[in-house]
Amino acid sequence: MKKLSGKTAFITGAAMGLGEGIAKVYAGYGANLLLADINPKVEQVAKELNEQYGVETVTAVIDVADAKSCKAAAQKGIEKFGKFDILCAIAGVCKLENFLEMSEEDLDFHINVNIKGVWNTTKAVLPYMLENKGGNIVVMSSVTGDLVADPGEVAYALSKAALIGFTKALAVEYAPQNIRVNAIQLGYARTPMAERIAMQSNPDDPEAVLTEMAKSIPMRRLGLPTEVGELAAFLGCSESSYITGSQFVIDGGSTLPESVSVGV
Ligand SMILES: NC(=O)c1ccc[n+]([C@@H]2O[C@H](COP(=O)([O-])OP(=O)(O)OC[C@H]3O[C@@H](n4cnc5c(N)ncnc54)[C@H](O)[C@@H]3O)[C@@H](O)[C@H]2O)c1
């Protein structure tokens, strides 16, 4: 039996990038999936996973910043599967901007999607998990904000650091009800978001940004969405049954170097 067989997972941000990679790993481990995204491409992802892995899939095209549509999506999942075992709150946005040029709209954009999006999806799913006497919530934070940052990331960093507080507070509140909550702190994986960040950093040569990024990482490469998927699957399954309120850095060692000049 596969480690997620018989489980139902709600994954947001599943149309591309990490959410898609996580959905693929979850499907490979036998989970049935409610896949949500603001981009209708999520329907194609669901169709492919259904065909490739034989798992049941449902989709919801929603804006996670809108609490009502998150609830409607969860309802759709419950009608199909009757329960939720896992929530992977992955949908997120990042726009680089100089702090003084960052508008209130830019700040709200990060807060609404990155913080309220996780808040809304968790609120939509948690009552069903309580009904089911347990569940696992996997929150996509970042190394950015809590551990490191690059210029232009103030709004993004504050939103991702906030998710660490969210994870810990929710974990301690619901541990007695057998709800586990853990956060993933990723360095860089090559996704449409990473490519957009590279484009914002150097519109003339975004590929050079990604190449330099890889060089600065001790493992000399960016992560793969499926590598993040393996961590998310571990956190979502019973192998991690005594882990809650924890932060997991997955970064190829990117947060390790103390300097770029010292060493043998
Ligand atoms: N890529 C990285 O290197 C990296 C590193 C650390 C953390 N993260 C985090 O991982 C998550 C996924 O990142 P990614 O690189 O796959 O990004 P991406 O932009 O490649 O994909 C994000 C997905 O989320 C969806 N989405 C965006 N706003 C939404 C909304 N309001 N409602 C519903 N869906 C929405 C997009 O349509 C897209 O499918 C984000 O939370 C990001 O902050 C990414």
The ligand as an ORCA input file, in Angstrom:
! r2SCAN-3c Opt
* xyz 0 1
  N       9.930     28.877     -6.124
  C      10.660     29.098     -5.061
  O      11.888     29.111     -5.140
  C      10.012     29.317     -3.714
  C      10.830     29.428     -2.598
  C      10.262     29.547     -1.337
  C       8.886     29.553     -1.205
  N       8.105     29.476     -2.296
  C       6.657     29.507     -2.104
  O       6.073     28.370     -2.685
  C       4.769     28.670     -3.169
  C       4.654     28.293     -4.639
  O       5.661     28.983     -5.343
  P       5.960     28.690     -6.867
  O       7.392     29.005     -7.054
  O       5.410     27.395     -7.278
  O       5.104     29.871     -7.533
  P       4.432     29.930     -8.997
  O       4.118     31.354     -9.241
  O       5.294     29.228     -9.929
  O       3.073     29.128     -8.756
  C       2.162     29.637     -7.807
  C       0.779     29.105     -8.085
  O      -0.123     29.748     -7.159
  C      -1.233     30.241     -7.888
  N      -1.814     31.401     -7.228
  C      -1.254     32.647     -7.123
  N      -2.115     33.477     -6.527
  C      -3.223     32.757     -6.231
  C      -4.450     33.074     -5.630
  N      -4.716     34.322     -5.194
  N      -5.371     32.111     -5.483
  C      -5.129     30.850     -5.932
  N      -3.985     30.496     -6.535
  C      -3.038     31.441     -6.679
  C      -0.682     30.596     -9.263
  O      -1.698     30.686    -10.234
  C       0.298     29.465     -9.485
  O      -0.326     28.349    -10.079
  C       4.553     30.146     -2.900
  O       3.850     30.290     -1.691
  C       5.969     30.675     -2.755
  O       6.011     31.828     -1.966
  C       8.628     29.369     -3.554
*
